[in-house]
Amino acid sequence: MGQTSIPKIQRSVWIDSPGPHADVQIRDDIPVPALGDGQVLVKMLCSGICHSDVYNIRGVHPMTTNTPGHEGVGTVVDIGKGVDRTLLNQRVVETIQNLTNGYGAHAVICTAGSPSAYDQALKMLRRKGTLVCVGLPRLDYHLQISPMEMVVRSLTVVGSSVGTAKELQELLQMASEGTVVPHFIVFGLEEVGDVIVKLERSGVAGRVVLRISSE
């Protein structure tokens, strides 16, 4: 096992009664889970919160736990049976037309969650171009393009929610080297309620991160 100073209780965002009127709480009485074989315990420093979390909180999709967030950053503080001890204390690791001579982009990956970003992305595509939808705008937004234009321009629209483990390693390496500079805004854990409202209103550009620990 790892450190002996691990608390039995933790602080966490807690969603009571997910749905349109979900109660978003900050609780200080959540038990720290017991480790099973092959598992690690991670002390969370920050966690992203995005539109998929908002949809879960509002009851559009079922929540698998009462705590939102699935893009955490933290440190391994304890290990279960069968886990390499070297993991202890290790960090756990996110003008087109001119550039394309007037033709537009072969593909645009839209990671922003705003309707305007999707409107711009469609205009950036060249004939036979592909729009990859990743960011999630508000639920009442629909792509502003007709079947006629899709056919005439031979466009392809696809969705993508996850990549492979290898692709994730490559992205993290790019971020570490500064090749890709992520745009994010950090909020305190107590501001989670305001953050949810901002996301629902598409009022945030980039990734939202909740700071859980100051260490």
Residue frames as qw, qx, qy, qz and C-alpha x, y, z in Angstrom:
[[0.000, 0.886, 0.464, 0.000, 0.00, 0.00, 0.00],
 [0.385, 0.608, -0.002, 0.694, 0.98, 3.66, -0.27],
 [0.022, 0.425, -0.346, 0.836, 0.80, 6.62, 2.09],
 [0.310, -0.362, -0.826, 0.301, -0.67, 6.29, 5.60],
 [0.005, -0.320, -0.312, 0.895, -2.01, 9.87, 5.89],
 [0.164, -0.247, -0.638, -0.711, -4.89, 9.43, 3.46],
 [0.383, -0.037, 0.399, -0.832, -8.14, 10.80, 4.97],
 [0.223, 0.261, 0.938, -0.054, -11.24, 8.67, 5.25],
 [0.266, 0.789, 0.502, -0.236, -13.53, 11.54, 4.12],
 [0.391, 0.048, 0.368, 0.842, -13.19, 13.79, 1.07],
 [0.234, 0.587, 0.182, -0.754, -14.65, 17.01, -0.31],
 [0.263, 0.151, 0.803, 0.514, -16.60, 16.71, -3.54],
 [0.424, 0.087, -0.188, -0.882, -19.21, 18.20, -5.84],
 [0.191, 0.191, 0.951, -0.151, -22.40, 16.18, -5.35],
 [0.352, -0.063, -0.404, -0.842, -25.46, 16.18, -7.62],
 [0.258, 0.207, 0.836, -0.437, -28.70, 15.38, -5.82],
 [0.498, 0.594, 0.569, -0.275, -31.77, 14.49, -7.94],
 [0.228, -0.172, 0.539, 0.792, -30.31, 14.98, -11.47],
 [0.233, 0.664, 0.695, 0.149, -32.79, 16.75, -13.74],
 [0.180, 0.743, 0.233, 0.601, -33.97, 20.24, -14.73],
 [0.354, -0.834, 0.105, -0.409, -33.89, 21.32, -11.07],
 [0.835, -0.005, -0.426, 0.347, -30.86, 19.32, -9.91],
 [0.465, -0.882, 0.077, -0.024, -29.41, 20.31, -6.56],
 [0.678, 0.485, -0.345, 0.431, -25.66, 21.04, -6.97],
 [0.637, -0.769, 0.028, -0.044, -23.89, 20.68, -3.63],
 [0.374, 0.587, -0.624, 0.355, -20.37, 20.89, -2.20],
 [0.856, -0.469, -0.102, -0.191, -20.12, 18.13, 0.37],
 [0.062, 0.683, -0.666, 0.294, -17.39, 17.35, 2.91],
 [0.655, -0.263, 0.605, -0.367, -18.67, 13.95, 4.00],
 [0.855, 0.377, -0.250, -0.254, -17.98, 11.72, 0.99],
 [0.821, -0.401, 0.387, 0.120, -16.04, 8.54, 1.95],
 [0.159, 0.658, -0.666, -0.314, -12.72, 7.94, 0.24],
 [0.929, 0.134, -0.180, -0.293, -13.19, 4.66, -1.68],
 [0.711, -0.432, 0.547, 0.093, -11.34, 1.53, -0.62],
 [0.267, 0.599, -0.642, -0.397, -8.79, 0.24, -3.10],
 [0.960, 0.090, 0.211, -0.159, -9.24, -3.03, -4.91],
 [0.708, -0.205, 0.502, 0.453, -6.56, -5.17, -6.53],
 [0.498, 0.309, 0.492, 0.644, -4.96, -3.47, -9.53],
 [0.023, 0.906, 0.349, 0.239, -6.38, -0.06, -8.63],
 [0.419, 0.090, -0.235, 0.872, -4.80, 3.27, -7.71],
 [0.158, -0.834, -0.467, 0.246, -6.12, 6.13, -5.56],
 [0.398, 0.394, 0.154, 0.814, -5.68, 9.56, -7.14],
 [0.154, -0.643, -0.367, 0.654, -5.78, 12.83, -5.18],
 [0.382, 0.713, 0.451, 0.378, -7.54, 15.19, -7.56],
 [0.307, -0.287, -0.040, 0.906, -6.02, 18.61, -8.17],
 [0.339, 0.349, -0.102, -0.868, -8.34, 19.81, -10.96],
 [0.413, 0.290, 0.856, 0.111, -11.08, 18.43, -13.15],
 [0.117, -0.017, -0.433, -0.894, -12.59, 19.66, -16.38],
 [0.348, 0.450, 0.717, -0.404, -16.34, 20.10, -16.57],
 [0.018, 0.102, -0.576, -0.811, -18.04, 20.23, -19.95],
 [0.563, 0.021, -0.167, -0.809, -21.39, 20.11, -21.73],
 [0.620, -0.063, -0.766, -0.159, -21.64, 16.34, -21.40],
 [0.227, -0.135, -0.736, 0.623, -21.53, 16.83, -17.61],
 [0.302, 0.098, 0.152, -0.936, -24.24, 19.48, -17.86],
 [0.626, -0.010, -0.523, -0.579, -26.46, 17.14, -19.88],
 [0.516, -0.117, -0.828, 0.187, -25.99, 14.43, -17.25],
 [0.057, -0.127, -0.549, 0.824, -26.73, 16.85, -14.41],
 [0.431, 0.135, -0.002, -0.892, -29.90, 18.05, -16.15],
 [0.652, 0.106, 0.677, -0.324, -31.08, 14.48, -16.67],
 [0.615, 0.555, -0.317, -0.462, -30.66, 14.30, -20.45],
 [0.704, 0.251, -0.663, 0.044, -28.38, 11.27, -19.95],
 [0.808, -0.558, -0.182, -0.046, -28.15, 9.14, -16.79],
 [0.035, -0.793, 0.547, -0.266, -25.33, 9.85, -14.34],
 [0.807, 0.052, -0.578, 0.107, -23.20, 6.85, -13.39],
 [0.478, -0.232, -0.540, 0.653, -22.08, 8.59, -10.17],
 [0.135, -0.898, -0.405, 0.111, -23.33, 11.58, -8.18],
 [0.331, -0.706, 0.194, 0.595, -20.09, 13.46, -8.87],
 [0.653, 0.751, 0.089, -0.023, -19.64, 15.08, -12.31],
 [0.001, -0.845, 0.511, 0.155, -16.36, 15.49, -14.17],
 [0.967, 0.070, 0.228, 0.090, -14.38, 12.96, -16.20],
 [0.620, 0.650, -0.143, 0.416, -11.22, 14.88, -17.17],
 [0.583, -0.811, 0.034, 0.037, -9.30, 14.93, -13.92],
 [0.516, 0.585, -0.460, 0.424, -5.68, 15.74, -13.12],
 [0.662, -0.692, 0.157, -0.243, -4.11, 14.49, -9.92],
 [0.136, 0.595, -0.772, 0.180, -1.43, 12.50, -8.11],
 [0.809, -0.131, -0.567, -0.087, -1.37, 8.80, -7.24],
 [0.268, -0.637, 0.475, -0.546, -1.35, 8.63, -3.43],
 [0.616, -0.237, 0.704, -0.263, -2.08, 4.95, -2.84],
 [0.462, 0.320, -0.713, -0.419, -1.93, 1.70, -4.78],
 [0.894, -0.143, 0.168, -0.390, -3.71, -1.60, -4.60],
 [0.710, -0.273, 0.633, 0.141, -2.30, -5.09, -4.71],
 [0.722, 0.307, 0.524, 0.332, -0.45, -5.87, -7.93],
 [0.301, 0.943, 0.093, 0.108, 0.24, -2.24, -8.90],
 [0.677, 0.310, -0.179, 0.643, 3.78, -1.04, -9.68],
 [0.446, -0.706, -0.308, 0.456, 5.00, 1.01, -6.66],
 [0.376, -0.067, 0.202, 0.902, 6.80, 3.45, -8.96],
 [0.035, -0.625, -0.538, -0.565, 3.38, 4.91, -9.78],
 [0.405, -0.727, -0.437, 0.340, 3.17, 6.41, -6.28],
 [0.207, -0.726, -0.026, 0.655, 3.35, 10.23, -6.28],
 [0.300, 0.050, 0.595, 0.744, 3.23, 10.33, -10.10],
 [0.353, 0.378, 0.062, -0.854, 1.07, 12.87, -11.94],
 [0.496, 0.368, 0.783, 0.069, -1.77, 11.44, -14.03],
 [0.076, 0.312, -0.327, -0.889, -1.93, 12.85, -17.28],
 [0.404, 0.755, 0.504, 0.112, -6.19, 18.41, -23.48],
 [0.507, 0.550, -0.058, -0.661, -7.84, 32.73, -41.69],
 [0.719, 0.023, 0.691, 0.069, -8.60, 29.36, -43.32],
 [0.665, 0.705, 0.247, -0.021, -9.43, 30.52, -46.85],
 [0.182, 0.906, -0.380, -0.044, -6.15, 32.44, -47.17],
 [0.430, -0.515, 0.741, 0.026, -4.13, 29.56, -45.83],
 [0.635, 0.147, 0.754, 0.079, -5.71, 27.18, -48.35],
 [0.115, -0.112, 0.541, 0.826, -5.54, 29.43, -51.43],
 [0.460, 0.085, -0.093, -0.879, -9.27, 30.02, -51.32],
 [0.507, -0.033, -0.805, -0.307, -10.27, 26.36, -51.40],
 [0.703, -0.493, 0.107, -0.501, -11.05, 25.87, -47.72],
 [0.293, -0.480, 0.803, -0.199, -10.01, 23.12, -45.33],
 [0.459, 0.065, -0.851, -0.245, -10.13, 19.42, -46.10],
 [0.559, -0.465, -0.684, 0.054, -11.42, 18.87, -42.57],
 [0.148, -0.564, 0.272, -0.766, -12.43, 20.96, -39.57],
 [0.500, -0.288, -0.772, 0.266, -12.53, 19.48, -36.07],
 [0.254, -0.636, -0.039, -0.728, -14.94, 21.60, -34.06],
 [0.489, -0.158, -0.738, 0.438, -14.15, 21.21, -30.35],
 [0.106, -0.081, 0.271, -0.953, -15.92, 24.39, -29.23],
 [0.037, 0.428, 0.886, -0.174, -19.39, 24.15, -27.75],
 [0.181, 0.524, 0.184, -0.812, -20.82, 27.32, -29.27],
 [0.628, 0.607, 0.483, -0.067, -23.25, 27.54, -32.20],
 [0.264, 0.912, -0.201, -0.242, -21.12, 30.26, -33.85],
 [0.306, -0.529, 0.753, 0.243, -18.13, 27.91, -33.93],
 [0.567, 0.224, 0.786, 0.104, -20.13, 25.33, -35.89],
 [0.454, 0.841, 0.236, -0.177, -21.46, 28.00, -38.25],
 [0.047, 0.847, -0.462, -0.260, -17.89, 29.12, -38.95],
 [0.492, -0.283, 0.806, 0.170, -16.63, 25.55, -39.31],
 [0.645, 0.492, 0.585, 0.003, -19.09, 24.81, -42.11],
 [0.361, 0.923, -0.026, -0.131, -17.94, 27.91, -44.01],
 [0.244, -0.729, 0.601, 0.220, -14.30, 26.84, -43.68],
 [0.722, -0.001, 0.684, 0.106, -14.76, 23.56, -45.53],
 [0.169, 0.390, -0.601, -0.677, -13.77, 23.03, -49.14],
 [0.814, 0.160, -0.251, -0.499, -15.74, 20.85, -51.53],
 [0.852, 0.023, -0.522, 0.032, -15.67, 17.23, -50.31],
 [0.057, 0.486, -0.589, 0.643, -14.59, 18.50, -46.89],
 [0.606, -0.349, -0.713, 0.046, -15.38, 16.84, -43.56],
 [0.292, -0.626, 0.248, -0.679, -16.72, 18.40, -40.38],
 [0.550, -0.109, -0.782, 0.274, -15.86, 16.47, -37.23],
 [0.438, -0.685, -0.071, -0.578, -18.23, 17.34, -34.37],
 [0.536, -0.009, -0.690, 0.487, -16.66, 17.09, -30.90],
 [0.039, -0.006, 0.405, -0.913, -17.86, 20.10, -28.91],
 [0.082, -0.529, -0.843, -0.047, -21.46, 20.04, -27.68],
 [0.105, -0.239, -0.027, -0.965, -23.51, 23.23, -28.14],
 [0.450, 0.052, 0.503, -0.736, -26.88, 23.78, -26.50],
 [0.415, 0.180, 0.892, -0.012, -29.51, 21.14, -27.24],
 [0.469, 0.716, 0.421, -0.299, -31.74, 23.36, -29.39],
 [0.096, 0.709, -0.441, -0.542, -28.96, 24.14, -31.88],
 [0.846, 0.301, 0.434, 0.080, -28.99, 22.48, -35.32],
 [0.475, -0.182, 0.447, 0.736, -26.37, 22.72, -38.05],
 [0.330, 0.728, 0.131, -0.587, -27.19, 25.62, -40.35],
 [0.042, 0.365, -0.733, -0.573, -26.88, 23.79, -43.64],
 [0.780, 0.252, 0.099, -0.564, -29.42, 22.33, -46.06],
 [0.816, 0.030, 0.564, 0.123, -29.34, 18.88, -47.66],
 [0.621, 0.771, 0.104, 0.093, -28.98, 20.67, -51.02],
 [0.059, 0.896, -0.429, 0.092, -25.76, 22.38, -49.96],
 [0.656, -0.414, 0.631, -0.004, -24.46, 19.13, -48.45],
 [0.827, 0.326, 0.442, 0.119, -24.98, 17.39, -51.78],
 [0.474, 0.872, -0.035, 0.121, -23.65, 20.19, -54.01],
 [0.029, -0.838, 0.519, -0.168, -20.49, 20.56, -51.90],
 [0.837, 0.094, -0.537, 0.049, -20.18, 16.80, -51.23],
 [0.147, -0.612, 0.530, -0.568, -19.68, 17.45, -47.52],
 [0.686, -0.181, -0.700, 0.085, -19.34, 14.86, -44.78],
 [0.350, -0.622, 0.310, -0.628, -20.36, 15.42, -41.16],
 [0.734, -0.101, -0.660, 0.127, -19.24, 12.95, -38.50],
 [0.509, -0.775, 0.137, -0.348, -19.23, 12.87, -34.70],
 [0.694, 0.202, -0.582, 0.373, -16.40, 11.82, -32.43],
 [0.561, -0.782, -0.016, -0.272, -16.38, 11.64, -28.63],
 [0.691, -0.594, 0.386, 0.143, -13.19, 9.70, -27.85],
 [0.499, 0.677, -0.533, -0.096, -9.87, 8.79, -29.42],
 [0.909, -0.002, -0.388, 0.149, -7.48, 5.89, -28.90],
 [0.683, -0.670, 0.018, 0.290, -5.01, 5.62, -26.04],
 [0.665, 0.042, 0.245, 0.704, -2.18, 6.17, -28.52],
 [0.164, 0.697, 0.290, 0.635, -3.81, 9.36, -29.83],
 [0.464, -0.870, -0.141, -0.089, -4.24, 10.63, -26.27],
 [0.743, -0.410, 0.119, 0.515, -0.53, 10.03, -25.56],
 [0.495, 0.335, 0.298, 0.744, 0.39, 11.95, -28.70],
 [0.100, -0.838, -0.268, -0.464, -1.84, 14.88, -27.71],
 [0.621, -0.769, -0.051, 0.139, -0.43, 15.00, -24.19],
 [0.712, -0.130, 0.196, 0.662, 3.09, 14.98, -25.63],
 [0.275, 0.590, 0.304, 0.695, 2.19, 17.91, -27.92],
 [0.348, -0.884, -0.184, -0.253, 0.77, 19.83, -24.97],
 [0.749, -0.550, 0.035, 0.369, 3.89, 19.09, -22.90],
 [0.606, 0.045, 0.275, 0.745, 6.13, 20.36, -25.70],
 [0.049, 0.592, 0.121, -0.795, 4.00, 23.46, -26.27],
 [0.095, 0.069, 0.728, 0.676, 3.07, 22.43, -29.80],
 [0.290, -0.596, -0.614, -0.428, -0.58, 22.57, -28.79],
 [0.054, 0.084, -0.461, 0.882, -1.55, 25.29, -26.33],
 [0.187, -0.554, -0.806, -0.090, -4.93, 24.53, -24.72],
 [0.147, -0.400, 0.040, -0.904, -7.27, 27.39, -23.83],
 [0.498, -0.451, -0.738, 0.067, -8.86, 26.93, -20.43],
 [0.239, -0.623, 0.136, -0.732, -10.39, 28.90, -17.55],
 [0.422, -0.075, -0.815, 0.390, -9.92, 27.84, -13.92],
 [0.477, -0.587, -0.089, -0.648, -12.71, 28.23, -11.35],
 [0.169, -0.311, 0.782, -0.513, -12.85, 27.31, -7.68],
 [0.137, -0.204, -0.969, -0.037, -14.84, 24.25, -6.65],
 [0.098, 0.479, 0.598, -0.635, -17.38, 26.49, -4.89],
 [0.280, 0.448, -0.178, -0.830, -18.21, 28.12, -8.24],
 [0.187, 0.060, 0.937, 0.290, -19.49, 24.89, -9.80],
 [0.285, 0.645, 0.653, -0.276, -23.10, 26.14, -9.82],
 [0.201, 0.808, -0.088, -0.547, -22.20, 29.28, -11.78],
 [0.109, -0.391, 0.781, 0.475, -20.03, 27.21, -14.13],
 [0.314, 0.318, 0.892, 0.065, -22.94, 24.91, -14.99],
 [0.288, 0.806, 0.372, -0.359, -25.10, 27.92, -15.86],
 [0.048, 0.721, -0.414, -0.553, -22.34, 29.44, -18.02],
 [0.203, -0.140, 0.900, 0.359, -21.96, 26.17, -19.93],
 [0.336, 0.537, 0.766, -0.110, -25.70, 25.87, -20.47],
 [0.250, 0.889, 0.173, -0.343, -25.71, 29.36, -21.98],
 [0.775, 0.406, 0.128, 0.467, -22.64, 28.66, -24.14],
 [0.096, -0.988, 0.052, -0.113, -20.96, 31.43, -22.18],
 [0.590, -0.622, 0.451, 0.249, -17.51, 29.83, -21.98],
 [0.660, 0.668, -0.336, -0.071, -14.80, 29.65, -24.64],
 [0.290, 0.505, -0.778, 0.237, -12.34, 26.81, -24.22],
 [0.638, -0.207, -0.736, 0.094, -12.20, 24.24, -21.44],
 [0.455, -0.707, 0.142, -0.522, -13.55, 24.88, -17.94],
 [0.608, 0.095, -0.706, 0.352, -11.48, 23.45, -15.08],
 [0.593, -0.745, -0.078, -0.298, -12.50, 23.23, -11.42],
 [0.285, 0.508, -0.669, 0.463, -9.61, 23.58, -8.97],
 [0.798, -0.427, -0.399, -0.149, -10.13, 20.97, -6.26],
 [0.757, -0.512, -0.089, 0.397, -6.85, 21.21, -4.36],
 [0.100, 0.977, -0.187, -0.021, -4.28, 24.01, -4.07],
 [0.635, -0.512, 0.525, 0.243, -1.39, 21.56, -3.70]]
